[in-house]
Amino acid sequence: MNNQPLMPNPSVDLRLLSNLRRNRLEIEALGLQFDEVLARFDEEIRQQRLQRIQKSLSLFDN
């Protein structure tokens, strides 16, 4: 019985490392896209708040 660990083929190591790097970049890109969506929601919320404040202020002017 042979208890020595098998050494993977170096080409397999390179392929797996390349896949990991690509996956990391894809996840990073998704994170940036998610940040963009959140920024758009934040802007929409700010605009709605500003409109409510302006509407309330206009009631004082009348």
RASULUR-V341582 format. One line per field, one symbol per residue. phi: phi as a letter, one per 20 degrees, with the letter a starting at -180 (. if undefined). psi: psi as a letter, one per 30 degrees, with the letter a starting at -180 (. if undefined). burial: + if it has 16 or more other C-alpha atoms within 10 Angstrom, else -. Layout:
phi=???
psi=???
burial=???
//
This chain:
phi=.defffeffgffgfffffffffffffffffffffgffffffgfffffffffffffffffffe
psi=kjgkkkklkeeeeeeeeeeeeeeeeeeeeeeeeeeeeeeeeeeeeeeeeeeeeeeeefeff.
burial=--------------------------------------------------------------
//
